[in-house]
Amino acid sequence: MESPTHSLPSLFKQLGLADDPVSIDQFIATHSPLKPELHLADAFFWNKAQADFLRDEILDDADWAEVVDQLNVLLRKGRGSI
């Protein structure tokens, strides 16, 4: 049985954020680039529940880990990277 695959819009929805392409691009443009030494879940713009979810998914190598990694890369590259 294959693991479920999640998309970037579904991650934004899971985090309680607007999940349309324009909103995702705007979020990335507003919050990037992240400093190299900053862990994604430690960024100031997440609430506690969002940060806990992101941290847990990566630490547990859970279903969402791949798309969380994708978001991490996008927030480090900045605008125009989608």
Secondary structure, DSSP 8 states (H G I E B T S, - for coil): -------HHHHHHHTTS--SHHHHHHHHHHH----TTS-GGG-TTS-HHHHHHHHHHHHTT-TTHHHHHHHHHHHHH-TT--
